[in-house]
Amino acid sequence: MTAVIRRNSGSSGGRWIRARYPGRCHCGRQILPGDLALYFPIGKKLSCRACGRVDAMRISDDDLIAIIKAR
């Protein structure tokens, strides 16, 4: 059986968006409308591009660990 993974589509995982409104990353950087940001629906949090890359890698690692444990 092959596991199918949909990255960044779950409610706990983030997804890349273009910001419509100004906001702030957890690192303190300002996110302006039109900027690329990683959005987390749970908690309605944003990550700037730099932090978002790290967060996206962390999500990928969590997905990989879940697959390994499922086997």
N, C-alpha and C positions, 0 to 999 in steps of 0.2 A: 504494500500500500504506500502510495506517495503522499506526503503532506503538502498541502497547498498553503502558501503564506501570502497574505496581502499586506505588504509593508505600508505603514503610516495610514492605515485605513480604519483601525480599531478606535474605539472610543477613548482608550487610554493612551494610544500612540498619537504623536503629533502629525500634522500635515503642513506642507509648504503652501503659503498663501502670499498674495500681494496685499499689504495692509491698506485698508480703506480709511482708517482713522489713525491719529497719532497715538503712540503708546510707548512703553518702556520695557526693555529687556530686564531679566533678573540681574544682569550685570550692571545695570544703570544706564546703558546706552539708550538714546532716544530712537524710536522707530517712527518714521514719517510715512504719510500716505504714499503708496507706490513702492515702498521698500519691500524686499523679500524677507519673510519672517516665518519661523516655524511656530504654528499655532497648536496649542493643546486644549481641546474642548473641555476636558475635566479641569476645572480651576480657571479656565479662560485665560491661560498664560501665553505670553509671547516670548520667543527667543530671537535675538538678532541673527544675522547670517553667520557670524563667527561662532557664537554659542550654539546656534541651531545645528551646525555641522557636528559638533561634539555630542549634542543631545540625540541627533539622528543616529550616530554611531552607537550610542548607548542603547537605543531602542533596538537596533539591529542585533547587538550582542544579546539582549534579553530574548529576542525571537529565536536566535540560534540556540541558546541554553534551553529554551522550552522544547525545541525540536529534539535535542539530544536527550533530554529527560523523558520525552514521550516514547522513545525507542526502547 
